[in-house]
Amino acid sequence: MEGKEEDVRLGANKFNERQPIGTAAQSQDKDYKEPPPTPLFEASELSSWSFYRAGIAEFIATFLFLYITVLTVMGVSKSPNKCASVGIQGIAWAFGGMIFALVYCTAGISGGHINPAVTFGLFLARKLTLTRAVFYMVMQCLGAICGAGVVKGFEGKKQYSLQGGGANVVAHGYTKGDGLGAEIIGTFVLVYTVFSATDAKRSARDSHVPILAPLPIGFAVFLVHLATIPITGTGINPARSLGAAIIFNKDHAWHDHWIFWVGPFIGAALAALYHQVVIRAIPFKSK
């Protein structure tokens, strides 16, 4: 028993932790307190178990995200007709529903980012350190690769290749500019929703309105997928696009791959800028 107490003391509870992004909207404190900007680098993080625990949570969440969503895409792709499968709507629900569930599960551990673009936007808004941001992105990409790899193992190499591997590409009839624009706007919607759902000012002002932060985030992912699956297959998550592309590993999956990094990062940066400059500038009025 003594050993367990020592482990807890030296582990997750040794360092003071900020409230993870993704849970602020559930706060019961009605007084608005502006959280201080996070420093660019915090050396104490590297010796804290909570730092590595959060990275593991991001890895597992992104692994599960890719496993469920790419497997859903595979099921729709190999179906003889759309009526015999869940169709585009089902794919959109798989992505949005998994984000809802996984953000709910991991918000208190890592903040429930599950997306390098979300991590990048929160970093620009000074919500987490550079060290944590890079660590999260690496773990997210590794989780995505493993998740897509498991799907390939289930489907078989031949079947996986025939059905496109769930890789993001710009669809025929659309230009690279169309794809880039769709990814920028789609990611803006997602990251803007993340900021809004986890904003401490909103929590204080609208404390009489209960809100579960993962719900609007998951719903935003669902709606963006409905709109952009016909254009790019919907990336808005560089880790998701990278994992599927690496496991699929065909030339046409790499031709447009830059779009699924540049677009989401631009969209996330614009959402962070909009939130910091416009939304946070609105005077706080408690009801």
PyMOL commands that set and color helices and strands:
alter all, ss='L'
color gray80, all
select helices_A, chain A and resi 2-10+24-26+43-47+49-77+82-84+87-106+116-124+130-155+157-162+164-166+176-197+200-205+214-232+238-248+251-255+259-279
alter helices_A, ss='H'
color red, helices_A
deselect
rebuild
show_as cartoon
